[in-house]
Amino acid sequence: MDPEKQMLRAKGLSDKAISTLQIFEFLQAGLSKGLKTSTLKVQVSALSVFFDVSLAEHRWVKRFLKASARLRPNIPMKSPPWDRHWREMQGEGHLPTPLPVPAEVKE
């Protein structure tokens, strides 16, 4: 094994080298492609596991993710997707109209 890798591992550091600039270029590319903050967080977690470094705790990564959340806020849906689909189908006439309730059931 390479002596530099041994030294890094002895200090508890990853022997896979990557710069902070490369991490931010990768995250910025994802943000430019329209990825949501939650997806970027998943990517940060995956990179952390791969490089054996806690990137999510890095102050600049935290700031980047916070800024991305402000740039593209998560807009909650006003109705559940299944309800919206149901209403669309009713409006377009794809669903049968409800059957009349028999008189003996009404009583």
N, CA, C and O atoms as a GROMACS GRO file, in nm:
protein
  428
    1MET      N    1   0.085  -0.118   0.000
    1MET     CA    2   0.000   0.000   0.000
    1MET      C    3   0.090   0.124   0.000
    1MET      O    4   0.199   0.125   0.056
    2ASP      N    5   0.040   0.228  -0.064
    2ASP     CA    6   0.110   0.355  -0.074
    2ASP      C    7   0.129   0.416   0.065
    2ASP      O    8   0.035   0.417   0.144
    3PRO      N    9   0.249   0.468   0.096
    3PRO     CA   10   0.273   0.527   0.229
    3PRO      C   11   0.181   0.645   0.261
    3PRO      O   12   0.144   0.665   0.376
    4GLU      N   13   0.145   0.723   0.160
    4GLU     CA   14   0.055   0.836   0.184
    4GLU      C   15  -0.084   0.786   0.226
    4GLU      O   16  -0.146   0.843   0.316
    5LYS      N   17  -0.132   0.680   0.162
    5LYS     CA   18  -0.261   0.624   0.198
    5LYS      C   19  -0.257   0.568   0.340
    5LYS      O   20  -0.352   0.583   0.416
    6GLN      N   21  -0.145   0.504   0.375
    6GLN     CA   22  -0.131   0.450   0.510
    6GLN      C   23  -0.134   0.562   0.614
    6GLN      O   24  -0.198   0.548   0.718
    7MET      N   25  -0.066   0.672   0.584
    7MET     CA   26  -0.063   0.784   0.676
    7MET      C   27  -0.203   0.845   0.694
    7MET      O   28  -0.245   0.875   0.806
    8LEU      N   29  -0.274   0.861   0.583
    8LEU     CA   30  -0.410   0.916   0.591
    8LEU      C   31  -0.502   0.825   0.671
    8LEU      O   32  -0.579   0.873   0.755
    9ARG      N   33  -0.493   0.695   0.647
    9ARG     CA   34  -0.578   0.601   0.722
    9ARG      C   35  -0.540   0.599   0.869
    9ARG      O   36  -0.628   0.585   0.955
   10ALA      N   37  -0.412   0.612   0.900
   10ALA     CA   38  -0.368   0.613   1.040
   10ALA      C   39  -0.426   0.734   1.114
   10ALA      O   40  -0.451   0.728   1.234
   11LYS      N   41  -0.446   0.843   1.041
   11LYS     CA   42  -0.503   0.964   1.102
   11LYS      C   43  -0.656   0.962   1.099
   11LYS      O   44  -0.721   1.057   1.142
   12GLY      N   45  -0.714   0.853   1.047
   12GLY     CA   46  -0.859   0.843   1.041
   12GLY      C   47  -0.920   0.919   0.926
   12GLY      O   48  -1.039   0.950   0.927
   13LEU      N   49  -0.839   0.950   0.826
   13LEU     CA   50  -0.887   1.024   0.709
   13LEU      C   51  -0.903   0.930   0.590
   13LEU      O   52  -0.845   0.822   0.587
   14SER      N   53  -0.981   0.972   0.495
   14SER     CA   54  -1.002   0.892   0.375
   14SER      C   55  -0.879   0.896   0.286
   14SER      O   56  -0.814   1.000   0.273
   15ASP      N   57  -0.848   0.783   0.225
   15ASP     CA   58  -0.736   0.781   0.132
   15ASP      C   59  -0.783   0.816  -0.010
   15ASP      O   60  -0.702   0.821  -0.103
   16LYS      N   61  -0.910   0.841  -0.027
   16LYS     CA   62  -0.964   0.886  -0.155
   16LYS      C   63  -0.967   1.038  -0.150
   16LYS      O   64  -1.039   1.096  -0.069
   17ALA      N   65  -0.892   1.101  -0.234
   17ALA     CA   66  -0.879   1.246  -0.229
   17ALA      C   67  -0.983   1.314  -0.319
   17ALA      O   68  -1.004   1.274  -0.433
   18ILE      N   69  -1.045   1.416  -0.265
   18ILE     CA   70  -1.137   1.500  -0.341
   18ILE      C   71  -1.134   1.638  -0.277
   18ILE      O   72  -1.123   1.652  -0.155
   19SER      N   73  -1.143   1.740  -0.360
   19SER     CA   74  -1.138   1.875  -0.306
   19SER      C   75  -1.278   1.926  -0.277
   19SER      O   76  -1.376   1.878  -0.334
   20THR      N   77  -1.285   2.024  -0.190
   20THR     CA   78  -1.413   2.087  -0.158
   20THR      C   79  -1.471   2.153  -0.282
   20THR      O   80  -1.592   2.152  -0.302
   21LEU      N   81  -1.385   2.208  -0.364
   21LEU     CA   82  -1.430   2.272  -0.488
   21LEU      C   83  -1.501   2.172  -0.578
   21LEU      O   84  -1.603   2.204  -0.639
   22GLN      N   85  -1.448   2.050  -0.587
   22GLN     CA   86  -1.512   1.948  -0.670
   22GLN      C   87  -1.650   1.911  -0.616
   22GLN      O   88  -1.744   1.889  -0.693
   23ILE      N   89  -1.661   1.905  -0.485
   23ILE     CA   90  -1.791   1.875  -0.423
   23ILE      C   91  -1.892   1.984  -0.460
   23ILE      O   92  -2.005   1.954  -0.500
   24PHE      N   93  -1.852   2.110  -0.446
   24PHE     CA   94  -1.944   2.220  -0.475
   24PHE      C   95  -1.976   2.231  -0.624
   24PHE      O   96  -2.088   2.268  -0.660
   25GLU      N   97  -1.881   2.200  -0.710
   25GLU     CA   98  -1.910   2.199  -0.853
   25GLU      C   99  -2.014   2.093  -0.885
   25GLU      O  100  -2.104   2.115  -0.967
   26PHE      N  101  -2.002   1.977  -0.821
   26PHE     CA  102  -2.097   1.868  -0.840
   26PHE      C  103  -2.236   1.909  -0.791
   26PHE      O  104  -2.335   1.888  -0.860
   27LEU      N  105  -2.243   1.966  -0.671
   27LEU     CA  106  -2.372   2.008  -0.615
   27LEU      C  107  -2.434   2.121  -0.698
   27LEU      O  108  -2.555   2.123  -0.720
   28GLN      N  109  -2.352   2.215  -0.742
   28GLN     CA  110  -2.402   2.326  -0.824
   28GLN      C  111  -2.456   2.274  -0.956
   28GLN      O  112  -2.557   2.325  -1.006
   29ALA      N  113  -2.390   2.176  -1.015
   29ALA     CA  114  -2.439   2.117  -1.140
   29ALA      C  115  -2.577   2.055  -1.118
   29ALA      O  116  -2.666   2.069  -1.202
   30GLY      N  117  -2.594   1.988  -1.006
   30GLY     CA  118  -2.725   1.929  -0.975
   30GLY      C  119  -2.830   2.036  -0.954
   30GLY      O  120  -2.943   2.022  -1.001
   31LEU      N  121  -2.794   2.143  -0.885
   31LEU     CA  122  -2.888   2.254  -0.862
   31LEU      C  123  -2.925   2.319  -0.995
   31LEU      O  124  -3.041   2.355  -1.016
   32SER      N  125  -2.828   2.336  -1.083
   32SER     CA  126  -2.853   2.396  -1.215
   32SER      C  127  -2.945   2.309  -1.300
   32SER      O  128  -3.018   2.359  -1.385
   33LYS      N  129  -2.941   2.177  -1.277
   33LYS     CA  130  -3.028   2.085  -1.352
   33LYS      C  131  -3.169   2.081  -1.294
   33LYS      O  132  -3.257   2.016  -1.350
   34GLY      N  133  -3.190   2.151  -1.182
   34GLY     CA  134  -3.324   2.157  -1.124
   34GLY      C  135  -3.350   2.056  -1.014
   34GLY      O  136  -3.465   2.035  -0.976
   35LEU      N  137  -3.245   1.993  -0.962
   35LEU     CA  138  -3.265   1.897  -0.854
   35LEU      C  139  -3.313   1.969  -0.729
   35LEU      O  140  -3.273   2.083  -0.702
   36LYS      N  141  -3.397   1.903  -0.652
   36LYS     CA  142  -3.448   1.961  -0.529
   36LYS      C  143  -3.345   1.944  -0.417
   36LYS      O  144  -3.254   1.863  -0.427
   37THR      N  145  -3.363   2.022  -0.312
   37THR     CA  146  -3.270   2.017  -0.198
   37THR      C  147  -3.264   1.878  -0.138
   37THR      O  148  -3.156   1.833  -0.098
   38SER      N  149  -3.376   1.810  -0.131
   38SER     CA  150  -3.375   1.675  -0.073
   38SER      C  151  -3.288   1.580  -0.155
   38SER      O  152  -3.220   1.494  -0.099
   39THR      N  153  -3.289   1.595  -0.287
   39THR     CA  154  -3.204   1.512  -0.373
   39THR      C  155  -3.057   1.547  -0.352
   39THR      O  156  -2.972   1.459  -0.349
   40LEU      N  157  -3.028   1.676  -0.338
   40LEU     CA  158  -2.890   1.717  -0.313
   40LEU      C  159  -2.841   1.663  -0.179
   40LEU      O  160  -2.724   1.626  -0.167
   41LYS      N  161  -2.929   1.658  -0.080
   41LYS     CA  162  -2.890   1.602   0.051
   41LYS      C  163  -2.859   1.454   0.039
   41LYS      O  164  -2.766   1.405   0.103
   42VAL      N  165  -2.935   1.383  -0.042
   42VAL     CA  166  -2.907   1.241  -0.064
   42VAL      C  167  -2.771   1.225  -0.131
   42VAL      O  168  -2.694   1.135  -0.097
   43GLN      N  169  -2.741   1.313  -0.226
   43GLN     CA  170  -2.611   1.306  -0.293
   43GLN      C  171  -2.497   1.336  -0.195
   43GLN      O  172  -2.392   1.272  -0.201
   44VAL      N  173  -2.517   1.432  -0.106
   44VAL     CA  174  -2.415   1.463  -0.005
   44VAL      C  175  -2.393   1.341   0.083
   44VAL      O  176  -2.279   1.308   0.117
   45SER      N  177  -2.500   1.274   0.121
   45SER     CA  178  -2.487   1.154   0.204
   45SER      C  179  -2.412   1.044   0.131
   45SER      O  180  -2.326   0.978   0.189
   46ALA      N  181  -2.444   1.025   0.004
   46ALA     CA  182  -2.375   0.922  -0.075
   46ALA      C  183  -2.227   0.954  -0.089
   46ALA      O  184  -2.142   0.865  -0.077
   47LEU      N  185  -2.196   1.080  -0.114
   47LEU     CA  186  -2.055   1.119  -0.125
   47LEU      C  187  -1.983   1.102   0.009
   47LEU      O  188  -1.867   1.062   0.013
   48SER      N  189  -2.052   1.131   0.117
   48SER     CA  190  -1.993   1.114   0.251
   48SER      C  191  -1.957   0.969   0.276
   48SER      O  192  -1.850   0.940   0.330
   49VAL      N  193  -2.045   0.879   0.238
   49VAL     CA  194  -2.018   0.736   0.257
   49VAL      C  195  -1.902   0.693   0.167
   49VAL      O  196  -1.812   0.622   0.211
   50PHE      N  197  -1.905   0.737   0.042
   50PHE     CA  198  -1.802   0.696  -0.053
   50PHE      C  199  -1.664   0.745  -0.011
   50PHE      O  200  -1.567   0.670  -0.017
   51PHE      N  201  -1.655   0.872   0.029
   51PHE     CA  202  -1.525   0.928   0.064
   51PHE      C  203  -1.493   0.916   0.213
   51PHE      O  204  -1.387   0.959   0.257
   52ASP      N  205  -1.584   0.858   0.289
   52ASP     CA  206  -1.563   0.835   0.432
   52ASP      C  207  -1.533   0.966   0.505
   52ASP      O  208  -1.443   0.974   0.588
   53VAL      N  209  -1.613   1.068   0.472
   53VAL     CA  210  -1.599   1.201   0.532
   53VAL      C  211  -1.740   1.252   0.562
   53VAL      O  212  -1.833   1.225   0.484
   54SER      N  213  -1.758   1.323   0.671
   54SER     CA  214  -1.889   1.377   0.705
   54SER      C  215  -1.908   1.512   0.636
   54SER      O  216  -1.882   1.617   0.694
   55LEU      N  217  -1.954   1.507   0.512
   55LEU     CA  218  -1.973   1.630   0.435
   55LEU      C  219  -2.092   1.711   0.485
   55LEU      O  220  -2.090   1.834   0.477
   56ALA      N  221  -2.194   1.646   0.536
   56ALA     CA  222  -2.314   1.717   0.582
   56ALA      C  223  -2.284   1.810   0.699
   56ALA      O  224  -2.358   1.905   0.723
   57GLU      N  225  -2.178   1.784   0.771
   57GLU     CA  226  -2.141   1.869   0.885
   57GLU      C  227  -2.050   1.986   0.845
   57GLU      O  228  -2.024   2.074   0.927
   58HIS      N  229  -2.004   1.987   0.722
   58HIS     CA  230  -1.918   2.095   0.675
   58HIS      C  231  -2.000   2.224   0.667
   58HIS      O  232  -2.110   2.223   0.611
   59ARG      N  233  -1.949   2.332   0.722
   59ARG     CA  234  -2.029   2.456   0.731
   59ARG      C  235  -2.066   2.511   0.594
   59ARG      O  236  -2.174   2.567   0.579
   60TRP      N  237  -1.979   2.496   0.495
   60TRP     CA  238  -2.013   2.546   0.362
   60TRP      C  239  -2.118   2.459   0.294
   60TRP      O  240  -2.203   2.510   0.220
   61VAL      N  241  -2.114   2.330   0.319
   61VAL     CA  242  -2.215   2.241   0.262
   61VAL      C  243  -2.351   2.273   0.325
   61VAL      O  244  -2.452   2.280   0.255
   62LYS      N  245  -2.352   2.294   0.456
   62LYS     CA  246  -2.477   2.333   0.523
   62LYS      C  247  -2.532   2.462   0.463
   62LYS      O  248  -2.652   2.472   0.437
   63ARG      N  249  -2.445   2.558   0.443
   63ARG     CA  250  -2.488   2.687   0.388
   63ARG      C  251  -2.539   2.671   0.244
   63ARG      O  252  -2.639   2.732   0.207
   64PHE      N  253  -2.470   2.589   0.165
   64PHE     CA  254  -2.513   2.564   0.027
   64PHE      C  255  -2.652   2.503   0.024
   64PHE      O  256  -2.738   2.545  -0.053
   65LEU      N  257  -2.674   2.402   0.109
   65LEU     CA  258  -2.804   2.334   0.110
   65LEU      C  259  -2.915   2.427   0.161
   65LEU      O  260  -3.027   2.423   0.112
   66LYS      N  261  -2.882   2.510   0.258
   66LYS     CA  262  -2.981   2.607   0.308
   66LYS      C  263  -3.016   2.708   0.198
   66LYS      O  264  -3.132   2.743   0.181
   67ALA      N  265  -2.915   2.754   0.125
   67ALA     CA  266  -2.939   2.849   0.016
   67ALA      C  267  -3.020   2.784  -0.096
   67ALA      O  268  -3.108   2.848  -0.154
   68SER      N  269  -2.992   2.658  -0.126
   68SER     CA  270  -3.068   2.591  -0.231
   68SER      C  271  -3.215   2.574  -0.190
   68SER      O  272  -3.304   2.582  -0.274
   69ALA      N  273  -3.239   2.552  -0.060
   69ALA     CA  274  -3.376   2.541  -0.011
   69ALA      C  275  -3.449   2.675  -0.022
   69ALA      O  276  -3.570   2.679  -0.045
   70ARG      N  277  -3.376   2.784  -0.005
   70ARG     CA  278  -3.438   2.916  -0.018
   70ARG      C  279  -3.462   2.952  -0.164
   70ARG      O  280  -3.560   3.020  -0.197
   71LEU      N  281  -3.372   2.907  -0.252
   71LEU     CA  282  -3.390   2.935  -0.394
   71LEU      C  283  -3.508   2.858  -0.452
   71LEU      O  284  -3.584   2.910  -0.533
   72ARG      N  285  -3.522   2.734  -0.409
   72ARG     CA  286  -3.630   2.648  -0.457
   72ARG      C  287  -3.706   2.591  -0.339
   72ARG      O  288  -3.685   2.475  -0.302
   73PRO      N  289  -3.794   2.669  -0.279
   73PRO     CA  290  -3.868   2.618  -0.162
   73PRO      C  291  -3.960   2.503  -0.201
   73PRO      O  292  -4.012   2.497  -0.312
   74ASN      N  293  -3.978   2.413  -0.107
   74ASN     CA  294  -4.066   2.299  -0.127
   74ASN      C  295  -4.210   2.347  -0.110
   74ASN      O  296  -4.249   2.390  -0.002
   75ILE      N  297  -4.288   2.339  -0.215
   75ILE     CA  298  -4.426   2.385  -0.212
   75ILE      C  299  -4.515   2.264  -0.186
   75ILE      O  300  -4.524   2.174  -0.270
   76PRO      N  301  -4.581   2.261  -0.069
   76PRO     CA  302  -4.665   2.144  -0.039
   76PRO      C  303  -4.789   2.140  -0.129
   76PRO      O  304  -4.842   2.243  -0.170
   77MET      N  305  -4.834   2.018  -0.158
   77MET     CA  306  -4.955   2.000  -0.238
   77MET      C  307  -5.077   2.033  -0.154
   77MET      O  308  -5.081   2.004  -0.034
   78LYS      N  309  -5.177   2.093  -0.217
   78LYS     CA  310  -5.298   2.130  -0.143
   78LYS      C  311  -5.391   2.011  -0.123
   78LYS      O  312  -5.472   2.010  -0.031
   79SER      N  313  -5.379   1.912  -0.209
   79SER     CA  314  -5.460   1.792  -0.193
   79SER      C  315  -5.372   1.671  -0.222
   79SER      O  316  -5.277   1.681  -0.299
   80PRO      N  317  -5.402   1.559  -0.161
   80PRO     CA  318  -5.322   1.440  -0.187
   80PRO      C  319  -5.330   1.402  -0.335
   80PRO      O  320  -5.433   1.424  -0.398
   81PRO      N  321  -5.224   1.345  -0.391
   81PRO     CA  322  -5.224   1.313  -0.534
   81PRO      C  323  -5.337   1.217  -0.573
   81PRO      O  324  -5.395   1.230  -0.681
   82TRP      N  325  -5.368   1.122  -0.487
   82TRP     CA  326  -5.474   1.027  -0.521
   82TRP      C  327  -5.609   1.098  -0.529
   82TRP      O  328  -5.692   1.063  -0.612
   83ASP      N  329  -5.632   1.198  -0.443
   83ASP     CA  330  -5.758   1.271  -0.442
   83ASP      C  331  -5.769   1.358  -0.567
   83ASP      O  332  -5.875   1.366  -0.628
   84ARG      N  333  -5.659   1.421  -0.604
   84ARG     CA  334  -5.659   1.508  -0.721
   84ARG      C  335  -5.688   1.425  -0.847
   84ARG      O  336  -5.765   1.467  -0.933
   85HIS      N  337  -5.626   1.307  -0.856
   85HIS     CA  338  -5.648   1.219  -0.971
   85HIS      C  339  -5.795   1.176  -0.976
   85HIS      O  340  -5.856   1.173  -1.083
   86TRP      N  341  -5.850   1.142  -0.862
   86TRP     CA  342  -5.990   1.099  -0.854
   86TRP      C  343  -6.082   1.211  -0.903
   86TRP      O  344  -6.174   1.187  -0.980
   87ARG      N  345  -6.056   1.333  -0.857
   87ARG     CA  346  -6.140   1.446  -0.896
   87ARG      C  347  -6.128   1.474  -1.046
   87ARG      O  348  -6.227   1.508  -1.112
   88GLU      N  349  -6.007   1.462  -1.101
   88GLU     CA  350  -5.988   1.484  -1.244
   88GLU      C  351  -6.067   1.382  -1.324
   88GLU      O  352  -6.130   1.415  -1.424
   89MET      N  353  -6.063   1.256  -1.280
   89MET     CA  354  -6.135   1.152  -1.352
   89MET      C  355  -6.286   1.175  -1.344
   89MET      O  356  -6.357   1.150  -1.442
   90GLN      N  357  -6.335   1.222  -1.231
   90GLN     CA  358  -6.477   1.251  -1.217
   90GLN      C  359  -6.518   1.364  -1.310
   90GLN      O  360  -6.622   1.358  -1.376
   91GLY      N  361  -6.435   1.468  -1.315
   91GLY     CA  362  -6.464   1.585  -1.398
   91GLY      C  363  -6.464   1.553  -1.546
   91GLY      O  364  -6.539   1.616  -1.622
   92GLU      N  365  -6.383   1.459  -1.590
   92GLU     CA  366  -6.375   1.424  -1.731
   92GLU      C  367  -6.478   1.320  -1.772
   92GLU      O  368  -6.485   1.281  -1.888
   93GLY      N  369  -6.558   1.273  -1.677
   93GLY     CA  370  -6.661   1.176  -1.709
   93GLY      C  371  -6.611   1.034  -1.722
   93GLY      O  372  -6.682   0.949  -1.776
   94HIS      N  373  -6.491   1.005  -1.672
   94HIS     CA  374  -6.437   0.869  -1.680
   94HIS      C  375  -6.496   0.777  -1.573
   94HIS      O  376  -6.493   0.655  -1.588
   95LEU      N  377  -6.547   0.835  -1.469
   95LEU     CA  378  -6.603   0.753  -1.361
   95LEU      C  379  -6.755   0.749  -1.374
   95LEU      O  380  -6.816   0.849  -1.412
   96PRO      N  381  -6.814   0.637  -1.343
   96PRO     CA  382  -6.960   0.630  -1.350
   96PRO      C  383  -7.022   0.718  -1.242
   96PRO      O  384  -6.963   0.741  -1.136
   97THR      N  385  -7.140   0.765  -1.270
   97THR     CA  386  -7.211   0.843  -1.169
   97THR      C  387  -7.259   0.748  -1.059
   97THR      O  388  -7.285   0.631  -1.087
   98PRO      N  389  -7.269   0.795  -0.937
   98PRO     CA  390  -7.311   0.707  -0.828
   98PRO      C  391  -7.451   0.651  -0.853
   98PRO      O  392  -7.538   0.719  -0.907
   99LEU      N  393  -7.471   0.527  -0.813
   99LEU     CA  394  -7.601   0.463  -0.828
   99LEU      C  395  -7.698   0.518  -0.724
   99LEU      O  396  -7.656   0.552  -0.613
  100PRO      N  397  -7.825   0.527  -0.758
  100PRO     CA  398  -7.922   0.574  -0.658
  100PRO      C  399  -7.934   0.470  -0.546
  100PRO      O  400  -7.927   0.350  -0.571
  101VAL      N  401  -7.953   0.518  -0.426
  101VAL     CA  402  -7.966   0.429  -0.311
  101VAL      C  403  -8.109   0.378  -0.305
  101VAL      O  404  -8.202   0.458  -0.308
  102PRO      N  405  -8.128   0.245  -0.296
  102PRO     CA  406  -8.264   0.190  -0.288
  102PRO      C  407  -8.337   0.243  -0.166
  102PRO      O  408  -8.275   0.277  -0.065
  103ALA      N  409  -8.470   0.250  -0.176
  103ALA     CA  410  -8.553   0.306  -0.069
  103ALA      C  411  -8.538   0.228   0.060
  103ALA      O  412  -8.539   0.288   0.167
  104GLU      N  413  -8.525   0.094   0.055
  104GLU     CA  414  -8.515   0.015   0.178
  104GLU      C  415  -8.384   0.040   0.252
  104GLU      O  416  -8.377   0.019   0.373
  105VAL      N  417  -8.281   0.085   0.183
  105VAL     CA  418  -8.153   0.115   0.248
  105VAL      C  419  -8.159   0.251   0.316
  105VAL      O  420  -8.096   0.272   0.419
  106LYS      N  421  -8.234   0.344   0.259
  106LYS     CA  422  -8.243   0.479   0.314
  106LYS      C  423  -8.310   0.480   0.450
  106LYS      O  424  -8.276   0.564   0.534
  107GLU      N  425  -8.402   0.389   0.475
  107GLU     CA  426  -8.478   0.389   0.601
  107GLU      C  427  -8.399   0.341   0.716
  107GLU      O  428  -8.450   0.336   0.828
   0.00000   0.00000   0.00000
